[in-house]
Amino acid sequence: MSQRARARVVVIWDRCKGCGFCIEFCPRGILKFSEEFNERGAHPHMS
């Protein structure tokens, strides 16, 4: 019986440019944009 590997994705909040790729391609669909802005003026993701 095979086991699935588990991984944790970590996004550095202040480096996020708000492109939305992580949200669009999240296989579980649990990410969404934050209502807050980071240092770049982008809306980073939140889970």
C-alpha distance matrix in Angstrom:
0.0 3.8 6.7 10.1 13.0 15.9 19.4 22.8 25.6 29.0 32.2 35.4 37.6 40.9 39.6 38.3 40.6 39.6 38.4 35.7 33.0 30.5 31.3 31.2 27.9 26.0 22.8 23.1 26.9 27.7 30.3 34.0 37.3 39.1 42.7 43.8 44.8 43.8 46.3 46.0 47.0 43.6 41.5 38.2 35.1 34.1 30.9
3.8 0.0 3.8 6.7 9.5 12.7 16.0 19.5 22.1 25.6 28.7 31.9 34.2 37.4 36.0 34.8 37.1 36.2 34.9 32.4 29.6 27.1 28.2 28.1 24.7 22.9 19.8 20.4 24.2 25.1 27.4 31.1 34.3 36.1 39.8 40.8 41.6 40.5 42.8 42.5 43.6 40.3 38.3 35.0 31.9 31.1 28.1
6.7 3.8 0.0 3.8 6.4 9.2 12.7 16.1 19.0 22.3 25.6 28.7 31.0 34.2 33.0 31.9 34.4 33.5 32.5 29.9 27.3 24.6 25.6 26.0 22.6 20.5 17.7 17.9 21.7 22.1 24.5 28.2 31.3 33.0 36.6 37.5 38.4 37.2 39.6 39.5 40.6 37.3 35.3 31.9 28.8 27.8 24.8
10.1 6.7 3.8 0.0 3.8 6.3 9.6 13.1 15.6 19.1 22.2 25.5 27.6 30.9 29.6 28.3 30.7 29.8 28.7 26.1 23.5 20.8 21.9 22.3 18.9 16.8 14.1 14.6 18.3 18.9 21.0 24.7 27.8 29.5 33.2 34.1 34.9 33.8 36.2 36.0 37.0 33.7 31.7 28.3 25.2 24.5 21.6
13.0 9.5 6.4 3.8 0.0 3.8 6.6 10.2 12.9 16.2 19.4 22.5 25.0 28.1 26.8 25.8 28.4 27.9 27.0 24.7 22.2 19.3 20.9 21.6 18.3 16.1 14.2 14.9 18.3 18.5 20.0 23.8 26.5 28.0 31.8 32.3 32.9 31.4 33.6 33.5 34.8 31.6 29.9 26.3 23.5 22.9 20.3
15.9 12.7 9.2 6.3 3.8 0.0 3.8 7.0 10.0 13.2 16.6 19.7 21.9 25.2 24.2 23.2 26.0 25.3 24.9 22.5 20.4 17.1 18.5 19.9 16.9 14.1 12.8 12.8 16.1 15.6 17.0 20.8 23.5 24.7 28.5 28.9 29.7 28.3 30.6 30.7 31.9 28.8 26.9 23.3 20.4 19.5 16.8
19.4 16.0 12.7 9.6 6.6 3.8 0.0 3.8 6.5 9.7 13.0 16.1 18.5 21.6 20.6 19.7 22.6 22.2 22.0 19.9 17.8 14.5 16.4 18.0 15.2 12.6 12.2 12.6 15.3 14.6 15.2 18.9 21.1 22.3 26.0 26.2 26.6 25.0 27.2 27.2 28.6 25.6 23.9 20.3 17.7 17.1 15.0
22.8 19.5 16.1 13.1 10.2 7.0 3.8 0.0 3.8 6.4 9.9 12.8 15.0 18.3 17.6 16.8 20.0 19.6 19.9 17.9 16.4 12.8 14.7 17.0 14.7 11.9 12.6 12.5 14.4 12.9 13.0 16.4 18.3 19.1 22.8 22.7 23.2 21.6 23.8 24.1 25.4 22.6 20.9 17.1 14.7 13.9 12.1
25.6 22.1 19.0 15.6 12.9 10.0 6.5 3.8 0.0 3.8 6.6 9.9 12.1 15.3 14.3 13.3 16.3 16.0 16.2 14.5 13.0 9.6 11.9 14.3 12.4 10.1 11.8 12.2 13.3 12.1 11.1 14.2 15.7 16.6 20.4 20.2 20.3 18.6 20.7 20.7 22.1 19.2 17.7 14.0 11.9 11.9 10.9
29.0 25.6 22.3 19.1 16.2 13.2 9.7 6.4 3.8 0.0 3.8 6.5 8.9 12.0 11.4 11.0 14.5 14.7 15.7 14.5 13.8 10.6 12.9 15.8 14.6 12.6 14.9 15.1 15.5 13.7 11.9 14.3 14.9 15.2 18.8 17.9 17.8 15.6 17.6 18.0 19.5 17.1 15.9 12.1 10.7 10.8 10.8
32.2 28.7 25.6 22.2 19.4 16.6 13.0 9.9 6.6 3.8 0.0 3.8 5.8 8.7 7.9 7.2 10.7 11.2 12.5 11.9 11.7 9.1 11.5 14.5 14.0 12.7 15.7 16.1 15.6 14.0 11.3 12.8 12.6 12.9 16.3 15.2 14.5 12.3 14.2 14.3 15.9 13.4 12.6 8.9 8.4 9.5 10.8
35.4 31.9 28.7 25.5 22.5 19.7 16.1 12.8 9.9 6.5 3.8 0.0 3.8 5.7 5.5 6.5 10.3 11.7 13.7 13.9 14.3 12.2 14.5 17.6 17.4 16.3 19.5 19.8 19.1 17.2 14.3 15.1 14.1 13.5 16.4 14.5 13.3 10.3 11.5 12.1 14.2 12.6 12.5 9.2 10.0 11.2 13.2
37.6 34.2 31.0 27.6 25.0 21.9 18.5 15.0 12.1 8.9 5.8 3.8 0.0 3.8 5.5 5.4 9.0 9.8 12.6 12.8 14.2 12.4 13.8 17.1 17.8 16.7 20.1 20.0 18.6 16.5 13.2 13.2 11.5 10.3 12.8 10.7 9.6 6.8 8.8 9.8 11.2 9.6 9.3 6.3 7.9 9.1 12.0
40.9 37.4 34.2 30.9 28.1 25.2 21.6 18.3 15.3 12.0 8.7 5.7 3.8 0.0 3.8 5.6 8.3 10.2 13.2 14.5 16.0 14.9 16.5 19.5 20.3 19.7 23.3 23.4 21.9 20.0 16.6 16.1 13.8 12.4 14.2 11.4 9.1 5.5 5.8 7.0 9.3 8.9 10.0 8.1 10.8 12.5 15.6
39.6 36.0 33.0 29.6 26.8 24.2 20.6 17.6 14.3 11.4 7.9 5.5 5.5 3.8 0.0 3.8 6.3 9.2 11.3 13.0 13.8 13.2 15.5 18.0 18.5 18.4 22.0 22.7 21.4 20.1 16.6 16.5 14.4 14.1 16.2 14.0 11.5 8.2 8.1 7.6 10.5 9.4 11.0 8.8 11.3 13.7 16.5
38.3 34.8 31.9 28.3 25.8 23.2 19.7 16.8 13.3 11.0 7.2 6.5 5.4 5.6 3.8 0.0 3.8 5.6 7.9 9.3 10.5 10.1 12.0 14.5 15.4 15.5 19.2 19.9 18.2 17.1 13.5 13.1 11.0 11.3 13.7 12.2 10.0 7.8 9.1 7.8 9.5 7.2 8.1 5.7 8.2 11.2 14.1
40.6 37.1 34.4 30.7 28.4 26.0 22.6 20.0 16.3 14.5 10.7 10.3 9.0 8.3 6.3 3.8 0.0 3.8 5.7 8.4 10.1 11.0 12.6 14.3 15.8 16.7 20.4 21.5 19.4 18.8 15.1 14.0 11.5 12.3 14.1 12.9 10.2 8.7 9.6 6.8 8.1 5.7 7.8 7.1 9.9 13.4 16.4
39.6 36.2 33.5 29.8 27.9 25.3 22.2 19.6 16.0 14.7 11.2 11.7 9.8 10.2 9.2 5.6 3.8 0.0 3.8 5.5 8.3 9.3 9.8 11.6 13.7 14.5 18.3 19.1 16.6 16.1 12.4 10.7 8.1 9.7 11.5 11.3 9.5 9.3 11.3 9.0 8.7 5.1 5.4 5.3 7.5 11.2 14.2
38.4 34.9 32.5 28.7 27.0 24.9 22.0 19.9 16.2 15.7 12.5 13.7 12.6 13.2 11.3 7.9 5.7 3.8 0.0 3.8 5.7 8.1 8.9 9.5 11.5 13.3 16.9 18.3 15.9 16.3 12.9 11.8 10.0 12.5 14.6 14.9 13.3 13.1 14.8 12.0 12.0 8.6 9.0 8.6 9.6 13.4 15.7
35.7 32.4 29.9 26.1 24.7 22.5 19.9 17.9 14.5 14.5 11.9 13.9 12.8 14.5 13.0 9.3 8.4 5.5 3.8 0.0 3.8 5.5 5.2 6.1 8.6 10.0 13.6 14.7 12.1 12.7 9.5 8.5 7.8 11.0 13.5 14.6 13.9 14.1 16.6 14.4 14.0 10.3 9.1 8.2 7.7 11.1 12.9
33.0 29.6 27.3 23.5 22.2 20.4 17.8 16.4 13.0 13.8 11.7 14.3 14.2 16.0 13.8 10.5 10.1 8.3 5.7 3.8 0.0 3.8 5.4 5.1 6.0 8.2 11.5 13.5 11.7 12.9 10.3 10.7 10.9 14.1 17.0 17.9 17.1 16.8 19.0 16.8 17.0 13.4 12.6 10.9 9.9 13.0 14.0
30.5 27.1 24.6 20.8 19.3 17.1 14.5 12.8 9.6 10.6 9.1 12.2 12.4 14.9 13.2 10.1 11.0 9.3 8.1 5.5 3.8 0.0 3.8 5.6 5.4 5.7 9.4 10.9 9.5 10.1 7.5 8.9 9.9 12.7 16.1 17.0 16.7 16.1 18.7 17.2 17.5 13.9 12.4 9.8 7.9 10.3 10.8
31.3 28.2 25.6 21.9 20.9 18.5 16.4 14.7 11.9 12.9 11.5 14.5 13.8 16.5 15.5 12.0 12.6 9.8 8.9 5.2 5.4 3.8 0.0 3.8 5.6 5.4 9.0 9.6 7.0 7.8 5.3 6.0 7.7 11.1 14.3 15.9 16.3 16.6 19.6 18.2 17.8 14.0 11.7 9.8 7.2 9.2 9.4
31.2 28.1 26.0 22.3 21.6 19.9 18.0 17.0 14.3 15.8 14.5 17.6 17.1 19.5 18.0 14.5 14.3 11.6 9.5 6.1 5.1 5.6 3.8 0.0 3.8 5.8 8.6 10.2 7.8 10.1 8.5 9.1 10.7 14.3 17.2 19.0 19.2 19.6 22.4 20.5 20.0 16.2 14.4 13.0 10.8 13.0 13.0
27.9 24.7 22.6 18.9 18.3 16.9 15.2 14.7 12.4 14.6 14.0 17.4 17.8 20.3 18.5 15.4 15.8 13.7 11.5 8.6 6.0 5.4 5.6 3.8 0.0 3.8 6.0 8.7 7.9 10.3 9.5 11.3 13.4 16.7 19.9 21.4 21.5 21.3 23.9 22.2 22.3 18.5 16.9 14.8 12.4 14.2 13.6
26.0 22.9 20.5 16.8 16.1 14.1 12.6 11.9 10.1 12.6 12.7 16.3 16.7 19.7 18.4 15.5 16.7 14.5 13.3 10.0 8.2 5.7 5.4 5.8 3.8 0.0 3.8 5.5 5.2 7.1 7.0 9.8 12.5 15.4 18.9 20.4 21.0 20.8 23.7 22.6 22.6 18.9 16.7 14.2 11.1 12.0 10.6
22.8 19.8 17.7 14.1 14.2 12.8 12.2 12.6 11.8 14.9 15.7 19.5 20.1 23.3 22.0 19.2 20.4 18.3 16.9 13.6 11.5 9.4 9.0 8.6 6.0 3.8 0.0 3.8 5.7 8.3 9.7 12.7 15.9 18.7 22.1 23.8 24.6 24.5 27.4 26.4 26.4 22.7 20.4 17.9 14.7 15.0 12.9
23.1 20.4 17.9 14.6 14.9 12.8 12.6 12.5 12.2 15.1 16.1 19.8 20.0 23.4 22.7 19.9 21.5 19.1 18.3 14.7 13.5 10.9 9.6 10.2 8.7 5.5 3.8 0.0 3.8 5.6 8.3 11.5 15.0 17.5 20.8 22.7 24.1 24.3 27.5 26.8 26.5 22.9 20.1 17.7 14.1 13.5 10.8
26.9 24.2 21.7 18.3 18.3 16.1 15.3 14.4 13.3 15.5 15.6 19.1 18.6 21.9 21.4 18.2 19.4 16.6 15.9 12.1 11.7 9.5 7.0 7.8 7.9 5.2 5.7 3.8 0.0 3.8 5.8 8.3 11.9 14.6 17.7 19.9 21.4 22.0 25.4 24.6 23.9 20.2 17.3 15.3 11.8 11.5 9.3
27.7 25.1 22.1 18.9 18.5 15.6 14.6 12.9 12.1 13.7 14.0 17.2 16.5 20.0 20.1 17.1 18.8 16.1 16.3 12.7 12.9 10.1 7.8 10.1 10.3 7.1 8.3 5.6 3.8 0.0 3.8 6.8 10.4 12.4 15.6 17.6 19.4 20.0 23.5 23.2 22.5 19.1 15.9 13.7 9.9 8.6 5.8
30.3 27.4 24.5 21.0 20.0 17.0 15.2 13.0 11.1 11.9 11.3 14.3 13.2 16.6 16.6 13.5 15.1 12.4 12.9 9.5 10.3 7.5 5.3 8.5 9.5 7.0 9.7 8.3 5.8 3.8 0.0 3.8 7.1 9.2 12.7 14.5 15.9 16.4 19.9 19.5 18.8 15.3 12.2 9.9 6.2 5.7 4.5
34.0 31.1 28.2 24.7 23.8 20.8 18.9 16.4 14.2 14.3 12.8 15.1 13.2 16.1 16.5 13.1 14.0 10.7 11.8 8.5 10.7 8.9 6.0 9.1 11.3 9.8 12.7 11.5 8.3 6.8 3.8 0.0 3.8 6.5 9.5 11.8 13.4 14.7 18.3 17.8 16.5 13.0 9.6 8.4 5.3 5.5 6.3
37.3 34.3 31.3 27.8 26.5 23.5 21.1 18.3 15.7 14.9 12.6 14.1 11.5 13.8 14.4 11.0 11.5 8.1 10.0 7.8 10.9 9.9 7.7 10.7 13.4 12.5 15.9 15.0 11.9 10.4 7.1 3.8 0.0 3.8 6.5 8.7 9.9 11.5 15.1 14.5 12.8 9.5 5.9 5.7 4.3 5.9 8.5
39.1 36.1 33.0 29.5 28.0 24.7 22.3 19.1 16.6 15.2 12.9 13.5 10.3 12.4 14.1 11.3 12.3 9.7 12.5 11.0 14.1 12.7 11.1 14.3 16.7 15.4 18.7 17.5 14.6 12.4 9.2 6.5 3.8 0.0 3.8 5.4 7.6 9.5 13.3 13.5 11.7 9.1 5.5 5.6 5.3 5.4 8.7
42.7 39.8 36.6 33.2 31.8 28.5 26.0 22.8 20.4 18.8 16.3 16.4 12.8 14.2 16.2 13.7 14.1 11.5 14.6 13.5 17.0 16.1 14.3 17.2 19.9 18.9 22.1 20.8 17.7 15.6 12.7 9.5 6.5 3.8 0.0 3.8 6.8 9.9 13.5 13.9 11.2 9.6 6.3 8.3 8.9 9.0 12.1
43.8 40.8 37.5 34.1 32.3 28.9 26.2 22.7 20.2 17.9 15.2 14.5 10.7 11.4 14.0 12.2 12.9 11.3 14.9 14.6 17.9 17.0 15.9 19.0 21.4 20.4 23.8 22.7 19.9 17.6 14.5 11.8 8.7 5.4 3.8 0.0 3.8 6.8 10.2 11.3 8.9 8.2 6.0 7.6 9.5 9.8 13.2
44.8 41.6 38.4 34.9 32.9 29.7 26.6 23.2 20.3 17.8 14.5 13.3 9.6 9.1 11.5 10.0 10.2 9.5 13.3 13.9 17.1 16.7 16.3 19.2 21.5 21.0 24.6 24.1 21.4 19.4 15.9 13.4 9.9 7.6 6.8 3.8 0.0 3.8 6.8 7.6 5.2 5.3 4.9 7.0 10.1 11.5 15.2
43.8 40.5 37.2 33.8 31.4 28.3 25.0 21.6 18.6 15.6 12.3 10.3 6.8 5.5 8.2 7.8 8.7 9.3 13.1 14.1 16.8 16.1 16.6 19.6 21.3 20.8 24.5 24.3 22.0 20.0 16.4 14.7 11.5 9.5 9.9 6.8 3.8 0.0 3.8 5.4 5.3 5.6 6.5 6.8 10.2 11.8 15.5
46.3 42.8 39.6 36.2 33.6 30.6 27.2 23.8 20.7 17.6 14.2 11.5 8.8 5.8 8.1 9.1 9.6 11.3 14.8 16.6 19.0 18.7 19.6 22.4 23.9 23.7 27.4 27.5 25.4 23.5 19.9 18.3 15.1 13.3 13.5 10.2 6.8 3.8 0.0 3.8 5.5 7.5 9.8 10.1 13.7 15.4 19.0
46.0 42.5 39.5 36.0 33.5 30.7 27.2 24.1 20.7 18.0 14.3 12.1 9.8 7.0 7.6 7.8 6.8 9.0 12.0 14.4 16.8 17.2 18.2 20.5 22.2 22.6 26.4 26.8 24.6 23.2 19.5 17.8 14.5 13.5 13.9 11.3 7.6 5.4 3.8 0.0 3.8 5.5 8.8 9.6 13.3 15.9 19.5
47.0 43.6 40.6 37.0 34.8 31.9 28.6 25.4 22.1 19.5 15.9 14.2 11.2 9.3 10.5 9.5 8.1 8.7 12.0 14.0 17.0 17.5 17.8 20.0 22.3 22.6 26.4 26.5 23.9 22.5 18.8 16.5 12.8 11.7 11.2 8.9 5.2 5.3 5.5 3.8 0.0 3.8 6.9 9.1 12.8 15.2 19.0
43.6 40.3 37.3 33.7 31.6 28.8 25.6 22.6 19.2 17.1 13.4 12.6 9.6 8.9 9.4 7.2 5.7 5.1 8.6 10.3 13.4 13.9 14.0 16.2 18.5 18.9 22.7 22.9 20.2 19.1 15.3 13.0 9.5 9.1 9.6 8.2 5.3 5.6 7.5 5.5 3.8 0.0 3.8 5.9 9.5 12.4 16.0
41.5 38.3 35.3 31.7 29.9 26.9 23.9 20.9 17.7 15.9 12.6 12.5 9.3 10.0 11.0 8.1 7.8 5.4 9.0 9.1 12.6 12.4 11.7 14.4 16.9 16.7 20.4 20.1 17.3 15.9 12.2 9.6 5.9 5.5 6.3 6.0 4.9 6.5 9.8 8.8 6.9 3.8 0.0 3.8 6.6 9.2 12.7
38.2 35.0 31.9 28.3 26.3 23.3 20.3 17.1 14.0 12.1 8.9 9.2 6.3 8.1 8.8 5.7 7.1 5.3 8.6 8.2 10.9 9.8 9.8 13.0 14.8 14.2 17.9 17.7 15.3 13.7 9.9 8.4 5.7 5.6 8.3 7.6 7.0 6.8 10.1 9.6 9.1 5.9 3.8 0.0 3.8 6.7 10.2
35.1 31.9 28.8 25.2 23.5 20.4 17.7 14.7 11.9 10.7 8.4 10.0 7.9 10.8 11.3 8.2 9.9 7.5 9.6 7.7 9.9 7.9 7.2 10.8 12.4 11.1 14.7 14.1 11.8 9.9 6.2 5.3 4.3 5.3 8.9 9.5 10.1 10.2 13.7 13.3 12.8 9.5 6.6 3.8 0.0 3.8 6.7
34.1 31.1 27.8 24.5 22.9 19.5 17.1 13.9 11.9 10.8 9.5 11.2 9.1 12.5 13.7 11.2 13.4 11.2 13.4 11.1 13.0 10.3 9.2 13.0 14.2 12.0 15.0 13.5 11.5 8.6 5.7 5.5 5.9 5.4 9.0 9.8 11.5 11.8 15.4 15.9 15.2 12.4 9.2 6.7 3.8 0.0 3.8
30.9 28.1 24.8 21.6 20.3 16.8 15.0 12.1 10.9 10.8 10.8 13.2 12.0 15.6 16.5 14.1 16.4 14.2 15.7 12.9 14.0 10.8 9.4 13.0 13.6 10.6 12.9 10.8 9.3 5.8 4.5 6.3 8.5 8.7 12.1 13.2 15.2 15.5 19.0 19.5 19.0 16.0 12.7 10.2 6.7 3.8 0.0
